[in-house]
Structures are given as C-alpha cells and as structure tokens.
C-alpha cells in the first residue's frame, strides 16, 4: 500500500488543500501522472508543481510536461532535502502524531487509518499552513513564481 499526496495553495484566494490517493502497490510514474491530471481538474488555470527528485517524480514529470505544457510548470526541490518538502511534514505528522503506538489489524484497517488521518489534517487550515510555512525559502520561491506579494 502506498499514498500519493499534494498540498495546494491558491495564489489569489490563499485557499489551502490536501489531496491524496491510496493505492494497493508501490507508487509508479503511471500512478503519479493521473493523480496530477486529476489535480489539474481542480485548478483549470494550471499549477506550479514542486517535487523532490525521486525517480518516480522525474519520470512522471517528463510525461506531465509533454501532456500539460501550457497548464503545468515543474519546479524541483534540491536533491536530498526532505526537510524542504511540505508533504514530508504531512507524513511526519501522520506517522508520529496520529499513529503513535498504532498497530493495524490488517491492510484494510491500515488503509482506513491513513484516510482518516489525512482527512483530519485536510480539515485543519492552520495545520496545513504550518506545513507550507516550515520553509520560508519555499514560500519565497512560490511568491516569486506567482509574482504576488
């Protein structure tokens, strides 16, 4: 079981979002591409996708750049810098706050716990904001890309 997720921030309305999908296998580029395509349905004007340099992301990034060249801009985080990736903060919260001492009964129980934890995080605006504000550098980079204050 694997989870793919994205933290979003609307540049004009400053709405924060957490999108995710749970799959029954290890994530591959073929999973990331439709996930981002679905995300683009929520943002018709396009998105700036900030990804780490995981091989799956690099492969999917090539596919996405060809398929959505007018609606998708890709920005890459520095190599070996998970502390700069806000989605890693989501996972740290899930693993160490929501799942402390959690022992699932089976894979379905684990899947339900994952979804419950991510839904809970998604509903907490201040928490989502804290994930995005952990690295001022990322906020500055996005502000420069969006050309807004």
N, C-alpha and C positions, 0 to 999 in steps of 0.2 A: 504494500500500500504506500502511495506517495501523495503529496499535496502540492499543487501549484497555486501560487497566490500573487496578488498585486495590491499595493497600496496606491491610491489615486488621490490627486489634489486638483480640483478645478481651478484654473488660474484666475478666472473672473469672479466666481461666486465663493471661492475658497471652501468648497464642499470636499470633505474627506470621505474616502470609501475604502473598503477592504473587499476584494473579490477573491474567490478561491474555488477550487475544484478538487475533489478527492478521486483518485484513480486506483485501480487494483494492481498496478505494476509500477516499475521504476519509470520516472518521467523521461520521455524522449523528445526530440525536436518535433516529432509528429504530434505530440500532445501539447507542446507549448504554442505551436502555430495556431490551432483552432481556439485555444484559450485567449490569445491576444486578439484574434479576429472577433471573438465574442465581446471582448472588452471594447474594441473599436465601435461596436454597435451602440454602446452607451455614450461614446464620445464622437459624434459624427464629424466634428471639425478636425479630428485627429488627436494624436497623443505623442508625447515625448517619452520613450521607454528607456528607463535607466536600468541596466542589467549588469550583473557581475560577469566575469569572463569564463563561467562554467562552459564546458564543451557543448552541452545541450543548448545553452543560450546562444552561443556563437553560431551554431548550425541553424537554429531556428531564426536567428537574426538575419541571416542571408536570405532565407525563404521569405521572411516577412518584408524585408527591404525591397525585394522584387515584386511582391504581391501588392503591397500598400505604399508604394514610394511617395505618393502625394499626401498621405494621412499619417505617416509614421516616421518619426525621427528617432534614431537609436543613439544613445549615449552610453559609454562603457565606464564602469567603475574601475579604479586601479586594481591590478592583479593582487590577489592575496590580501584583500582588505574587507573581510566580512563585517567589521565594525562600522563601515560606511554604508552598508546595505540596510535600509529600514525594514525590509521584510525579515531579515535575520533577527531584528528586535522583536517582531511579532512572534517568531518561533521561540525565542528565549522566554518571552512572557508565557506562551502556551506550555512549554516544557517545564519551566521552573516555578510558575505560579499556579497555573490551573491543574497541572498534572503531578504535582509533588506527591510522592507516595502512591501514585495511581498504578494499579495492576489490572489490565483489561482481562475479562473472562475469555474473550475470543476476538477475532478480527472485526466482527460487526460491532462489538462493544467499543473497540478502539476507534472505529470509523465514526460512531455516534459521538464519542467524546471529542474527537477532533473537530467535527462540525459544531458541536455545542460551544467549545472554547472559542473558535473563530467567529461564530455568530455573536458571542458575548463581547469579544474585542471589537467587532464591527460596530456594535451599538454604542460604544463609548468614545465620543468625539475627542475628549481630552486625551484619552489614551492614544488614539490614532495620531493626534497632533504631536504627542511626545515621541512617537516612533519617527516621525518625519523631522522633528526638531533636534534629534540626538546629534546630528552632524550639521553644524551651521554651514559648512562648505557645500553640502548637497543643496540646501535651501538657496544659497547664493548662486550656485550653478543654475538651478531651475529658474530663479528670478531673472538671471541674465538671458537664459534661453527664451523665456516668455516675454522679455522686455517690459516687465512691470515692476512696480515698487513693492 
